[in-house]
Amino acid sequence: MARNPVRVLSKYTERLGDTFRFYLGGLKEVIITTNPAVIQHVLKTNAENYQKSEIQVKRMGHFLGKGLLTTHGEAWRTQRRLIQKGFDRKQLDALSSIMQESLTESLRDFDRQISAGPVDIYPHLMKMTFAMVARSLFGAKLKDEDIDLVSHTICTVQEFIVRQTLQPYLNPWFAASGELRKHEEMRVRADSILMAYIKQRRNQEPGHDLLQTLMDARYSDGDGMSDELVLSESMQLLVAGHETSSNGLSWLLYLLSSRPDCLERVRQEFDSVLGEAPLSHGDLPKLEFTTQVIQEGSASIRRFG
């Protein structure tokens, strides 16, 4: 289970159906489902009846602090409303420009590597999407070496959280052997790098990135977020923003490789809508076929992933 959870759960799904009980590590009872109606019932229609699991609140919260990913209820609603206010049209256009610049830089490096032969696309997409999210958060001044360190830390800590979840009987050993402390020290180092950017920004001219959005947000009493809360929300946006995107893009590219006709239509639509101009947030509604392709790819992940 720890090595290949998808294969194990797929085997159980074939035998038991789309919804069944499962015991993580033989100890923690959970419900496994691939049924869209059940997922919608829990995550949308009746979301108020369900709280986030211990995995998110306790285990992820231990490494990521309190933020949108690790809170629920009124605290989550308050924080979500606060952050959502910053995503207006002007801000989205600014973020689009930052992401375009980051992607252009990443593709230059990618082109150099594929010139030597075939490559595994997934780690490259992980690196590209993480750089885009990181620079959307902290702006162009974020150093490449800092991006690499934070990215490595997040991936390593995530793997450790998965082990804690799937093998809970090993948690006493993780604490006694120093494994837990080693991962905590990695997190502290990554936190210190990002906190330095946050404190530096407090004394600079306002930027046009997500960090500025978090720092400018104000609660009903007029107070803003503390540096510690800005750090937690930043780290959680990094976690949530890059892996889902790279997973989706990897699957989408695989699907398009089997449908060259659809790939050609996507290319033609981009040429028709953009010409030689850079992509902006305002162009997205015009990319109708591309949007359909992305939505179909996402739906197929839910069906087969």
Backbone as CSV, one residue per row, in Angstrom:
resi,resn,N_x,N_y,N_z,CA_x,CA_y,CA_z,C_x,C_y,C_z
1,MET,0.830,-1.209,0.000,0.000,0.000,0.000,0.863,1.258,0.000
2,ALA,1.921,1.282,0.823,2.775,2.462,0.919,3.539,2.702,-0.376
3,ARG,3.903,1.615,-1.067,4.694,1.763,-2.288,3.836,2.144,-3.491
4,ASN,2.647,1.567,-3.601,1.807,1.813,-4.773,0.332,1.796,-4.373
5,PRO,-0.140,2.872,-3.717,-1.526,2.883,-3.236,-2.561,2.798,-4.347
6,VAL,-2.260,3.390,-5.532,-3.226,3.362,-6.631,-3.499,1.934,-7.069
7,ARG,-2.446,1.129,-7.222,-2.623,-0.257,-7.655,-3.410,-1.055,-6.625
8,VAL,-3.084,-0.854,-5.336,-3.774,-1.594,-4.270,-5.247,-1.219,-4.224
9,LEU,-5.530,0.086,-4.240,-6.921,0.531,-4.147,-7.713,0.157,-5.394
10,SER,-7.063,0.159,-6.561,-7.744,-0.262,-7.784,-8.149,-1.730,-7.702
11,LYS,-7.290,-2.552,-7.106,-7.599,-3.967,-6.950,-8.823,-4.156,-6.044
12,TYR,-8.861,-3.379,-4.941,-10.011,-3.464,-4.037,-11.282,-2.951,-4.713
13,THR,-11.146,-1.901,-5.520,-12.315,-1.342,-6.211,-12.907,-2.360,-7.184
14,GLU,-12.047,-3.076,-7.894,-12.524,-4.108,-8.819,-13.291,-5.191,-8.080
15,ARG,-12.856,-5.501,-6.855,-13.460,-6.595,-6.107,-14.678,-6.171,-5.292
16,LEU,-14.627,-4.949,-4.723,-15.645,-4.522,-3.767,-16.609,-3.467,-4.299
17,GLY,-16.319,-2.914,-5.479,-17.187,-1.873,-6.020,-16.602,-0.489,-5.817
18,ASP,-17.395,0.552,-6.161,-16.847,1.912,-6.159,-16.794,2.564,-4.781
19,THR,-17.426,1.956,-3.765,-17.423,2.536,-2.417,-17.303,1.414,-1.393
20,PHE,-16.299,1.520,-0.499,-16.096,0.453,0.485,-15.291,0.977,1.679
21,ARG,-15.327,0.232,2.775,-14.540,0.557,3.958,-13.125,0.018,3.792
22,PHE,-12.164,0.741,4.365,-10.772,0.315,4.287,-10.072,0.747,5.575
23,TYR,-9.083,-0.035,5.993,-8.343,0.300,7.213,-6.892,0.621,6.835
24,LEU,-6.530,1.901,6.958,-5.162,2.321,6.650,-4.220,1.735,7.687
25,GLY,-3.230,0.995,7.219,-2.294,0.365,8.135,-2.951,-0.625,9.058
26,GLY,-4.161,-1.051,8.697,-4.886,-1.981,9.547,-5.477,-1.347,10.780
27,LEU,-5.355,-0.008,10.905,-5.782,0.666,12.137,-6.843,1.736,11.907
28,LYS,-6.653,2.583,10.907,-7.498,3.758,10.710,-8.590,3.450,9.694
29,GLU,-9.862,3.476,10.157,-10.976,3.182,9.266,-11.287,4.383,8.374
30,VAL,-11.402,4.138,7.073,-11.736,5.187,6.117,-12.746,4.638,5.117
31,ILE,-13.382,5.537,4.377,-14.263,5.156,3.283,-13.567,5.510,1.976
32,ILE,-13.434,4.548,1.094,-12.848,4.754,-0.228,-13.983,4.820,-1.240
33,THR,-13.982,5.823,-2.100,-15.017,5.908,-3.132,-14.483,6.540,-4.405
34,THR,-14.978,6.027,-5.522,-14.749,6.668,-6.821,-16.078,7.055,-7.443
35,ASN,-17.138,7.001,-6.650,-18.478,7.321,-7.120,-18.684,8.833,-7.121
36,PRO,-18.891,9.457,-8.288,-19.041,10.918,-8.344,-20.164,11.448,-7.462
37,ALA,-21.269,10.695,-7.344,-22.400,11.154,-6.527,-22.017,11.216,-5.055
38,VAL,-21.267,10.216,-4.589,-20.821,10.213,-3.196,-19.843,11.356,-2.949
39,ILE,-18.918,11.556,-3.873,-17.935,12.629,-3.736,-18.622,13.986,-3.695
40,GLN,-19.598,14.197,-4.580,-20.335,15.464,-4.586,-21.116,15.646,-3.290
41,HIS,-21.704,14.573,-2.780,-22.474,14.640,-1.537,-21.597,15.112,-0.374
42,VAL,-20.377,14.567,-0.297,-19.487,14.877,0.830,-18.805,16.227,0.655
43,LEU,-18.292,16.500,-0.544,-17.465,17.687,-0.738,-18.245,18.944,-1.111
44,LYS,-19.492,18.784,-1.604,-20.228,19.964,-2.057,-21.624,20.066,-1.446
45,THR,-22.502,19.119,-1.797,-23.910,19.236,-1.413,-24.098,19.297,0.097
46,ASN,-23.387,18.448,0.825,-23.524,18.387,2.288,-22.193,18.601,2.983
47,ALA,-21.381,19.476,2.430,-20.037,19.692,2.975,-20.055,20.117,4.441
48,GLU,-21.109,20.820,4.866,-21.190,21.285,6.248,-21.247,20.128,7.239
49,ASN,-21.670,18.962,6.790,-21.800,17.814,7.685,-20.484,17.059,7.886
50,TYR,-19.446,17.441,7.145,-18.186,16.696,7.179,-17.016,17.636,7.461
51,GLN,-16.154,17.226,8.357,-14.957,18.000,8.658,-13.750,17.363,7.991
52,LYS,-12.697,18.144,7.860,-11.461,17.612,7.290,-10.881,16.563,8.234
53,SER,-10.198,15.611,7.640,-9.696,14.471,8.408,-8.477,14.852,9.239
54,GLU,-8.114,13.932,10.108,-6.917,14.101,10.930,-5.670,14.239,10.060
55,ILE,-5.710,13.599,8.874,-4.561,13.671,7.972,-4.255,15.121,7.616
56,GLN,-5.312,15.893,7.273,-5.107,17.297,6.922,-4.897,18.182,8.133
57,VAL,-5.777,18.042,9.121,-5.755,18.970,10.252,-4.540,18.740,11.154
58,LYS,-4.239,17.476,11.432,-3.157,17.180,12.368,-1.825,16.944,11.660
59,ARG,-1.787,15.980,10.757,-0.498,15.624,10.162,0.023,16.705,9.217
60,MET,-0.832,17.174,8.286,-0.396,18.253,7.410,-0.244,19.550,8.188
61,GLY,-1.131,19.780,9.160,-1.035,20.989,9.969,0.257,21.060,10.764
62,HIS,0.772,19.892,11.148,2.029,19.859,11.899,3.173,20.472,11.100
63,PHE,3.163,20.229,9.796,4.236,20.730,8.938,3.889,22.042,8.238
64,LEU,2.591,22.309,8.025,2.192,23.463,7.214,1.518,24.569,8.009
65,GLY,1.230,24.344,9.281,0.563,25.361,10.080,-0.932,25.424,9.779
66,LYS,-1.596,26.438,10.302,-3.039,26.591,10.112,-3.308,27.486,8.912
67,GLY,-4.088,26.973,7.970,-4.443,27.735,6.777,-5.615,27.075,6.095
68,LEU,-5.851,27.412,4.831,-7.008,26.894,4.116,-7.019,25.367,4.027
69,LEU,-5.861,24.755,3.867,-5.805,23.300,3.726,-6.029,22.572,5.038
70,THR,-5.715,23.208,6.160,-5.657,22.498,7.434,-6.673,22.998,8.458
71,THR,-7.636,23.786,8.035,-8.706,24.225,8.934,-10.055,23.928,8.285
72,HIS,-11.108,23.966,9.080,-12.446,23.784,8.553,-13.404,24.646,9.371
73,GLY,-14.680,24.585,8.989,-15.681,25.342,9.736,-15.567,26.835,9.517
74,GLU,-15.902,27.597,10.547,-15.929,29.049,10.435,-14.546,29.643,10.197
75,ALA,-13.528,29.055,10.807,-12.160,29.545,10.597,-11.776,29.440,9.123
76,TRP,-12.141,28.329,8.488,-11.856,28.143,7.065,-12.638,29.145,6.222
77,ARG,-13.933,29.321,6.532,-14.763,30.249,5.752,-14.221,31.678,5.837
78,THR,-13.835,32.096,7.038,-13.305,33.446,7.221,-12.050,33.657,6.392
79,GLN,-11.141,32.696,6.452,-9.876,32.811,5.730,-10.098,32.758,4.223
80,ARG,-11.027,31.912,3.767,-11.295,31.790,2.340,-11.870,33.093,1.791
81,ARG,-12.836,33.689,2.501,-13.412,34.959,2.048,-12.339,36.036,1.984
82,LEU,-11.471,36.037,2.972,-10.420,37.057,3.040,-9.500,36.974,1.831
83,ILE,-9.038,35.774,1.516,-8.087,35.604,0.420,-8.766,35.789,-0.926
84,GLN,-10.022,35.348,-1.032,-10.734,35.415,-2.301,-10.915,36.845,-2.792
85,LYS,-11.019,37.794,-1.862,-11.218,39.196,-2.238,-10.082,39.737,-3.101
86,GLY,-8.889,39.141,-2.951,-7.737,39.662,-3.679,-7.642,39.204,-5.122
87,PHE,-8.508,38.279,-5.540,-8.401,37.734,-6.891,-9.357,38.446,-7.840
88,ASP,-9.095,39.729,-8.071,-9.905,40.470,-9.032,-9.246,40.399,-10.415
89,ARG,-9.905,41.002,-11.400,-9.427,40.917,-12.793,-8.014,41.483,-12.944
90,LYS,-7.757,42.612,-12.306,-6.439,43.238,-12.418,-5.362,42.329,-11.852
91,GLN,-5.638,41.725,-10.695,-4.661,40.846,-10.071,-4.427,39.595,-10.917
92,LEU,-5.490,39.034,-11.477,-5.350,37.842,-12.303,-4.537,38.124,-13.565
93,ASP,-4.706,39.315,-14.154,-3.901,39.693,-15.317,-2.422,39.796,-14.946
94,ALA,-2.154,40.364,-13.763,-0.769,40.494,-13.299,-0.150,39.119,-13.062
95,LEU,-0.925,38.215,-12.453,-0.425,36.870,-12.194,-0.196,36.117,-13.500
96,SER,-1.056,36.348,-14.487,-0.887,35.705,-15.786,0.446,36.083,-16.412
97,SER,0.816,37.349,-16.289,2.088,37.809,-16.836,3.269,37.149,-16.123
98,ILE,3.188,37.044,-14.789,4.253,36.403,-14.010,4.402,34.937,-14.421
99,MET,3.269,34.249,-14.581,3.318,32.831,-14.938,3.867,32.625,-16.345
100,GLN,3.516,33.535,-17.264,4.037,33.434,-18.626,5.557,33.555,-18.636
101,GLU,6.077,34.501,-17.887,7.527,34.690,-17.827,8.211,33.466,-17.231
102,SER,7.624,32.913,-16.167,8.201,31.726,-15.540,8.169,30.533,-16.497
103,LEU,7.066,30.354,-17.201,6.941,29.232,-18.135,7.927,29.364,-19.289
104,THR,8.092,30.579,-19.806,9.048,30.801,-20.906,10.454,30.393,-20.483
105,GLU,10.827,30.778,-19.270,12.156,30.425,-18.750,12.292,28.912,-18.587
106,SER,11.249,28.260,-18.041,11.290,26.813,-17.834,11.371,26.063,-19.157
107,LEU,10.647,26.541,-20.171,10.641,25.865,-21.458,11.988,25.960,-22.168
108,ARG,12.720,27.042,-21.928,14.065,27.137,-22.511,14.943,26.010,-21.984
109,ASP,14.872,25.774,-20.679,15.649,24.692,-20.074,15.144,23.335,-20.555
110,PHE,13.830,23.201,-20.680,13.236,21.940,-21.138,13.667,21.628,-22.571
111,ASP,13.675,22.634,-23.438,14.080,22.437,-24.834,15.513,21.934,-24.932
112,ARG,16.369,22.458,-24.044,17.764,22.005,-24.059,17.849,20.519,-23.694
113,GLN,17.041,20.094,-22.754,17.125,18.707,-22.287,16.527,17.731,-23.288
114,ILE,15.425,18.102,-23.935,14.819,17.153,-24.874,15.602,17.058,-26.174
115,SER,16.491,18.015,-26.408,17.327,17.932,-27.612,18.268,16.733,-27.552
116,ALA,18.491,16.210,-26.330,19.377,15.053,-26.165,18.622,13.731,-26.276
117,GLY,17.290,13.776,-26.361,16.510,12.548,-26.478,15.268,12.574,-25.608
118,PRO,14.520,11.467,-25.575,13.269,11.398,-24.809,13.507,11.643,-23.312
119,VAL,12.508,12.236,-22.651,12.597,12.498,-21.213,11.289,12.070,-20.554
120,ASP,11.347,11.867,-19.246,10.144,11.620,-18.446,9.490,12.976,-18.198
121,ILE,8.282,13.181,-18.735,7.661,14.494,-18.710,7.221,14.913,-17.312
122,TYR,6.862,13.936,-16.460,6.248,14.288,-15.176,7.149,15.138,-14.270
123,PRO,8.402,14.733,-14.006,9.228,15.588,-13.147,9.485,16.969,-13.732
124,HIS,9.528,17.060,-15.073,9.705,18.373,-15.702,8.480,19.255,-15.461
125,LEU,7.286,18.663,-15.571,6.068,19.441,-15.322,5.957,19.825,-13.852
126,MET,6.398,18.939,-12.966,6.413,19.278,-11.535,7.280,20.507,-11.299
127,LYS,8.450,20.521,-11.928,9.369,21.641,-11.760,8.800,22.919,-12.366
128,MET,8.190,22.805,-13.559,7.611,23.979,-14.223,6.466,24.573,-13.406
129,THR,5.535,23.715,-12.986,4.371,24.234,-12.266,4.759,24.786,-10.907
130,PHE,5.737,24.161,-10.248,6.158,24.695,-8.950,6.792,26.070,-9.108
131,ALA,7.622,26.221,-10.142,8.251,27.525,-10.373,7.197,28.588,-10.666
132,MET,6.165,28.222,-11.435,5.100,29.180,-11.753,4.345,29.600,-10.500
133,VAL,3.986,28.625,-9.661,3.256,28.941,-8.433,4.137,29.747,-7.483
134,ALA,5.402,29.349,-7.358,6.309,30.045,-6.439,6.516,31.497,-6.851
135,ARG,6.700,31.736,-8.154,6.921,33.109,-8.605,5.618,33.905,-8.609
136,SER,4.484,33.228,-8.772,3.201,33.917,-8.627,3.018,34.390,-7.199
137,LEU,3.564,33.627,-6.269,3.460,34.000,-4.859,4.469,35.061,-4.456
138,PHE,5.723,34.827,-4.808,6.795,35.663,-4.279,7.467,36.551,-5.316
139,GLY,6.980,36.541,-6.555,7.519,37.444,-7.555,8.786,36.930,-8.204
140,ALA,9.269,37.704,-9.145,10.418,37.294,-9.962,11.720,37.254,-9.174
141,LYS,11.764,37.904,-8.001,13.004,37.957,-7.235,13.312,36.669,-6.478
142,LEU,12.371,35.733,-6.488,12.605,34.458,-5.820,13.710,33.697,-6.555
143,LYS,14.777,33.360,-5.846,15.941,32.735,-6.465,15.656,31.290,-6.859
144,ASP,16.307,30.850,-7.952,16.133,29.474,-8.414,16.524,28.468,-7.337
145,GLU,17.620,28.746,-6.627,18.058,27.795,-5.604,17.069,27.710,-4.446
146,ASP,16.399,28.828,-4.150,15.379,28.808,-3.103,14.150,28.031,-3.566
147,ILE,13.772,28.198,-4.837,12.660,27.431,-5.394,12.960,25.939,-5.313
148,ASP,14.176,25.542,-5.685,14.544,24.121,-5.668,14.515,23.563,-4.252
149,LEU,15.031,24.331,-3.281,15.063,23.843,-1.900,13.650,23.678,-1.340
150,VAL,12.794,24.676,-1.543,11.431,24.600,-1.026,10.662,23.483,-1.721
151,SER,10.850,23.339,-3.035,10.179,22.279,-3.776,10.593,20.910,-3.260
152,HIS,11.894,20.710,-3.078,12.390,19.428,-2.561,11.835,19.159,-1.171
153,THR,11.785,20.179,-0.340,11.261,20.020,1.015,9.798,19.598,0.988
154,ILE,9.002,20.283,0.184,7.572,19.961,0.115,7.358,18.524,-0.356
155,CYS,8.057,18.115,-1.416,7.888,16.756,-1.933,8.320,15.716,-0.910
156,THR,9.437,15.962,-0.243,9.948,15.007,0.746,9.027,14.910,1.948
157,VAL,8.554,16.052,2.430,7.659,16.054,3.589,6.328,15.408,3.231
158,GLN,5.823,15.660,2.016,4.580,15.022,1.596,4.715,13.500,1.596
159,GLU,5.822,12.999,1.095,6.044,11.556,1.095,6.068,11.013,2.518
160,PHE,6.659,11.781,3.429,6.724,11.348,4.824,5.326,11.336,5.456
161,ILE,4.501,12.346,5.147,3.130,12.387,5.667,2.335,11.185,5.164
162,VAL,2.550,10.812,3.900,1.874,9.634,3.346,2.280,8.389,4.124
163,ARG,3.559,8.257,4.442,4.023,7.100,5.225,3.401,7.111,6.613
164,GLN,3.333,8.285,7.240,2.695,8.383,8.555,1.234,7.938,8.491
165,THR,0.580,8.257,7.377,-0.844,7.953,7.231,-1.082,6.494,6.910
166,LEU,-0.293,5.932,5.970,-0.507,4.569,5.523,0.117,3.533,6.454
167,GLN,1.109,3.964,7.240,1.761,3.053,8.179,1.792,3.668,9.587
168,PRO,0.610,3.911,10.166,0.552,4.601,11.469,1.264,3.846,12.582
169,TYR,1.402,2.532,12.447,2.094,1.739,13.464,3.588,2.075,13.533
170,LEU,4.105,2.779,12.509,5.524,3.153,12.516,5.774,4.517,13.162
171,ASN,4.715,5.251,13.518,4.902,6.599,14.056,5.773,6.647,15.318
172,PRO,5.653,5.695,16.260,6.594,5.710,17.408,8.045,5.553,16.957
173,TRP,8.267,4.708,15.928,9.626,4.540,15.420,10.113,5.811,14.723
174,PHE,9.219,6.477,13.964,9.590,7.730,13.311,10.091,8.743,14.335
175,ALA,9.424,8.813,15.487,9.818,9.762,16.535,11.125,9.344,17.193
176,ALA,11.263,8.053,17.502,12.443,7.574,18.227,13.698,7.562,17.360
177,SER,13.530,7.292,16.071,14.691,7.149,15.176,15.237,8.479,14.673
178,GLY,14.475,9.552,14.853,14.919,10.853,14.358,14.341,11.215,13.003
179,GLU,13.551,10.316,12.395,12.939,10.602,11.093,12.013,11.823,11.184
180,LEU,11.206,11.865,12.230,10.283,12.987,12.404,11.063,14.289,12.555
181,ARG,12.107,14.274,13.383,12.904,15.485,13.607,13.606,15.932,12.330
182,LYS,14.078,14.983,11.540,14.763,15.326,10.287,13.822,16.081,9.349
183,HIS,12.606,15.630,9.236,11.643,16.299,8.359,11.184,17.633,8.937
184,GLU,11.111,17.718,10.247,10.782,19.001,10.884,11.876,20.033,10.617
185,GLU,13.120,19.594,10.650,14.238,20.512,10.393,14.238,20.974,8.935
186,MET,13.878,20.091,8.025,13.751,20.493,6.615,12.683,21.575,6.472
187,ARG,11.556,21.367,7.152,10.468,22.341,7.079,10.895,23.677,7.649
188,VAL,11.615,23.656,8.769,12.069,24.899,9.403,12.986,25.673,8.465
189,ARG,13.859,24.967,7.756,14.773,25.646,6.834,14.012,26.293,5.684
190,ALA,13.045,25.554,5.112,12.236,26.114,4.028,11.413,27.299,4.532
191,ASP,10.841,27.161,5.734,10.061,28.256,6.320,10.902,29.513,6.481
192,SER,12.144,29.331,6.921,13.005,30.496,7.175,13.319,31.239,5.871
193,ILE,13.459,30.510,4.773,13.717,31.140,3.474,12.523,31.982,3.048
194,LEU,11.319,31.410,3.137,10.128,32.140,2.718,9.801,33.282,3.674
195,MET,10.056,33.085,4.972,9.792,34.153,5.931,10.687,35.364,5.657
196,ALA,11.911,35.101,5.206,12.811,36.212,4.879,12.233,37.056,3.748
197,TYR,11.616,36.409,2.747,10.980,37.157,1.651,9.795,37.961,2.165
198,ILE,9.037,37.370,3.090,7.863,38.055,3.633,8.284,39.297,4.405
199,LYS,9.261,39.165,5.282,9.720,40.304,6.085,10.360,41.370,5.205
200,GLN,11.071,40.939,4.178,11.678,41.884,3.242,10.611,42.687,2.518
201,ARG,9.523,42.012,2.119,8.450,42.686,1.404,7.765,43.743,2.274
202,ARG,7.692,43.522,3.558,7.053,44.487,4.456,7.722,45.861,4.353
203,ASN,8.990,45.868,3.967,9.749,47.121,3.914,10.000,47.599,2.483
204,GLN,9.265,47.014,1.519,9.463,47.380,0.119,8.181,47.960,-0.476
205,GLU,8.323,48.458,-1.696,7.148,48.917,-2.429,6.227,47.729,-2.710
206,PRO,4.901,47.939,-2.722,3.970,46.837,-2.981,4.251,46.155,-4.313
207,GLY,4.098,44.835,-4.341,4.280,44.074,-5.573,2.934,43.723,-6.197
208,HIS,2.968,42.880,-7.221,1.741,42.488,-7.915,1.557,40.976,-7.880
209,ASP,2.073,40.339,-6.830,1.996,38.890,-6.721,1.022,38.489,-5.616
210,LEU,0.903,37.179,-5.402,-0.020,36.679,-4.393,0.427,37.025,-2.984
211,LEU,1.721,37.148,-2.777,2.206,37.552,-1.456,1.631,38.904,-1.077
212,GLN,1.608,39.837,-2.025,1.044,41.151,-1.745,-0.453,41.044,-1.442
213,THR,-1.147,40.152,-2.165,-2.571,39.943,-1.911,-2.801,39.468,-0.479
214,LEU,-1.977,38.516,-0.027,-2.114,38.005,1.337,-1.790,39.082,2.366
215,MET,-0.784,39.895,2.081,-0.370,40.922,3.039,-1.359,42.086,3.097
216,ASP,-2.042,42.342,1.985,-3.003,43.458,1.935,-4.373,43.082,2.483
217,ALA,-4.663,41.780,2.583,-5.991,41.331,3.025,-6.276,41.827,4.441
218,ARG,-7.527,42.222,4.671,-7.922,42.746,5.978,-9.197,42.066,6.463
219,TYR,-9.187,41.700,7.751,-10.377,41.151,8.386,-11.375,42.275,8.655
220,SER,-12.546,41.904,9.149,-13.604,42.892,9.389,-13.203,43.952,10.408
221,ASP,-12.260,43.611,11.295,-11.816,44.584,12.295,-10.675,45.462,11.789
222,GLY,-10.268,45.274,10.533,-9.213,46.096,9.952,-7.827,45.512,10.080
223,ASP,-7.673,44.449,10.866,-6.361,43.828,11.039,-6.030,42.922,9.849
224,GLY,-4.734,42.804,9.566,-4.274,41.902,8.520,-3.704,40.628,9.111
225,MET,-3.208,39.770,8.250,-2.605,38.510,8.707,-1.220,38.767,9.289
226,SER,-0.870,37.997,10.292,0.483,38.042,10.831,1.444,37.436,9.822
227,ASP,2.737,37.696,9.999,3.734,37.107,9.104,3.659,35.575,9.143
228,GLU,3.397,35.027,10.339,3.328,33.575,10.489,2.153,32.992,9.694
229,LEU,1.013,33.686,9.705,-0.146,33.195,8.963,0.054,33.374,7.462
230,VAL,0.685,34.476,7.057,1.024,34.665,5.641,1.928,33.528,5.174
231,LEU,2.888,33.145,6.017,3.786,32.044,5.677,3.005,30.744,5.517
232,SER,2.097,30.452,6.464,1.316,29.216,6.390,0.476,29.171,5.128
233,GLU,-0.200,30.272,4.814,-1.041,30.300,3.618,-0.189,30.203,2.357
234,SER,0.969,30.835,2.352,1.863,30.760,1.197,2.327,29.331,0.962
235,MET,2.760,28.676,2.030,3.243,27.308,1.905,2.122,26.381,1.444
236,GLN,0.914,26.604,1.940,-0.201,25.741,1.551,-0.626,25.988,0.104
237,LEU,-0.527,27.217,-0.359,-0.800,27.491,-1.769,0.240,26.818,-2.661
238,LEU,1.481,26.782,-2.199,2.524,26.074,-2.945,2.212,24.586,-3.035
239,VAL,1.802,24.007,-1.902,1.495,22.580,-1.859,0.313,22.255,-2.760
240,ALA,-0.764,23.042,-2.638,-1.999,22.746,-3.360,-1.921,23.119,-4.836
241,GLY,-1.061,24.072,-5.176,-1.100,24.649,-6.507,-0.275,23.968,-7.574
242,HIS,0.725,23.173,-7.183,1.615,22.677,-8.235,1.426,21.200,-8.558
243,GLU,1.228,20.359,-7.549,1.171,18.923,-7.823,-0.097,18.546,-8.587
244,THR,-1.232,19.133,-8.210,-2.474,18.857,-8.933,-2.346,19.273,-10.394
245,SER,-1.713,20.416,-10.631,-1.545,20.903,-12.002,-0.640,19.994,-12.817
246,SER,0.471,19.579,-12.235,1.408,18.727,-12.978,0.815,17.344,-13.234
247,ASN,0.049,16.819,-12.271,-0.623,15.531,-12.491,-1.614,15.640,-13.646
248,GLY,-2.436,16.701,-13.606,-3.427,16.894,-14.653,-2.799,17.106,-16.019
249,LEU,-1.732,17.888,-16.080,-1.068,18.155,-17.354,-0.413,16.893,-17.921
250,SER,0.184,16.092,-17.056,0.823,14.852,-17.525,-0.202,13.932,-18.169
251,TRP,-1.342,13.771,-17.515,-2.394,12.919,-18.058,-2.962,13.513,-19.347
252,LEU,-3.140,14.843,-19.349,-3.698,15.499,-20.528,-2.777,15.341,-21.739
253,LEU,-1.481,15.480,-21.537,-0.540,15.321,-22.642,-0.537,13.877,-23.152
254,TYR,-0.682,12.943,-22.241,-0.777,11.529,-22.657,-2.009,11.320,-23.533
255,LEU,-3.150,11.875,-23.102,-4.372,11.733,-23.889,-4.233,12.392,-25.259
256,LEU,-3.652,13.579,-25.296,-3.498,14.285,-26.563,-2.537,13.560,-27.503
257,SER,-1.572,12.843,-26.940,-0.637,12.092,-27.797,-1.359,10.991,-28.571
258,SER,-2.500,10.549,-28.043,-3.275,9.517,-28.733,-4.337,10.109,-29.656
259,ARG,-4.480,11.441,-29.598,-5.463,12.122,-30.453,-4.811,13.323,-31.134
260,PRO,-3.980,13.079,-32.134,-3.303,14.179,-32.823,-4.268,15.170,-33.464
261,ASP,-5.473,14.718,-33.808,-6.459,15.630,-34.382,-6.889,16.692,-33.359
262,CYS,-7.076,16.258,-32.104,-7.442,17.205,-31.038,-6.274,18.145,-30.725
263,LEU,-5.071,17.586,-30.724,-3.892,18.410,-30.470,-3.768,19.503,-31.522
264,GLU,-4.004,19.153,-32.772,-3.921,20.141,-33.852,-5.002,21.213,-33.699
265,ARG,-6.201,20.836,-33.265,-7.268,21.819,-33.043,-6.910,22.787,-31.908
266,VAL,-6.265,22.267,-30.861,-5.810,23.135,-29.766,-4.800,24.142,-30.289
267,ARG,-3.846,23.677,-31.085,-2.824,24.574,-31.652,-3.455,25.630,-32.553
268,GLN,-4.391,25.213,-33.383,-5.064,26.157,-34.286,-5.852,27.203,-33.491
269,GLU,-6.476,26.776,-32.406,-7.246,27.724,-31.606,-6.335,28.751,-30.948
270,PHE,-5.204,28.328,-30.445,-4.251,29.271,-29.853,-3.764,30.265,-30.895
271,ASP,-3.438,29.773,-32.085,-2.985,30.666,-33.152,-4.077,31.659,-33.528
272,SER,-5.309,31.200,-33.571,-6.426,32.065,-33.950,-6.717,33.128,-32.896
273,VAL,-6.681,32.740,-31.632,-7.030,33.666,-30.540,-5.885,34.615,-30.219
274,LEU,-4.661,34.098,-30.201,-3.531,34.897,-29.719,-2.682,35.500,-30.835
275,GLY,-2.523,34.753,-31.918,-1.562,35.222,-32.922,-0.173,35.208,-32.321
276,GLU,0.492,36.354,-32.338,1.831,36.481,-31.749,1.785,37.099,-30.357
277,ALA,0.596,37.441,-29.871,0.466,38.109,-28.568,0.602,37.092,-27.430
278,PRO,1.082,37.540,-26.254,1.163,36.635,-25.102,-0.235,36.341,-24.553
279,LEU,-0.380,35.207,-23.908,-1.653,34.831,-23.313,-1.941,35.692,-22.084
280,SER,-3.179,36.151,-21.938,-3.603,36.890,-20.760,-4.832,36.219,-20.169
281,HIS,-5.164,36.584,-18.955,-6.331,35.987,-18.306,-7.605,36.249,-19.105
282,GLY,-7.704,37.396,-19.730,-8.885,37.737,-20.506,-9.073,36.883,-21.747
283,ASP,-8.007,36.192,-22.205,-8.113,35.341,-23.392,-8.748,33.982,-23.088
284,LEU,-8.762,33.584,-21.824,-9.171,32.223,-21.479,-10.585,31.874,-21.941
285,PRO,-11.587,32.761,-21.781,-12.936,32.393,-22.249,-13.012,32.144,-23.755
286,LYS,-12.062,32.699,-24.506,-12.071,32.526,-25.956,-11.533,31.158,-26.379
287,LEU,-10.810,30.507,-25.494,-10.208,29.208,-25.814,-11.211,28.102,-25.478
288,GLU,-12.276,28.054,-26.245,-13.396,27.173,-25.921,-13.042,25.691,-26.088
289,PHE,-12.449,25.337,-27.221,-12.121,23.922,-27.435,-11.046,23.463,-26.452
290,THR,-10.048,24.314,-26.207,-8.990,23.972,-25.253,-9.583,23.726,-23.873
291,THR,-10.539,24.559,-23.468,-11.203,24.384,-22.182,-11.934,23.050,-22.129
292,GLN,-12.593,22.684,-23.216,-13.297,21.404,-23.275,-12.322,20.235,-23.141
293,VAL,-11.168,20.357,-23.798,-10.156,19.304,-23.715,-9.669,19.144,-22.278
294,ILE,-9.397,20.257,-21.611,-8.929,20.205,-20.226,-9.993,19.590,-19.321
295,GLN,-11.246,19.995,-19.518,-12.332,19.459,-18.694,-12.522,17.962,-18.932
296,GLU,-12.412,17.539,-20.187,-12.549,16.119,-20.493,-11.392,15.314,-19.893
297,GLY,-10.177,15.897,-19.954,-9.032,15.236,-19.339,-9.203,15.102,-17.841
298,SER,-9.710,16.155,-17.194,-9.938,16.111,-15.746,-10.994,15.080,-15.393
299,ALA,-12.046,15.003,-16.207,-13.107,14.025,-15.957,-12.580,12.601,-16.094
300,SER,-11.686,12.390,-17.062,-11.161,11.035,-17.264,-10.223,10.622,-16.132
301,ILE,-9.552,11.602,-15.490,-8.738,11.296,-14.313,-9.636,10.749,-13.216
302,ARG,-10.799,11.392,-13.024,-11.716,10.940,-11.980,-12.274,9.555,-12.304
303,ARG,-12.434,9.244,-13.597,-12.995,7.955,-13.969,-11.965,6.829,-13.883
304,PHE,-10.730,7.127,-14.296,-9.741,6.056,-14.433,-8.549,6.215,-13.488
305,GLY,-8.376,7.416,-12.860,-7.141,7.660,-12.120,-7.096,7.033,-10.769
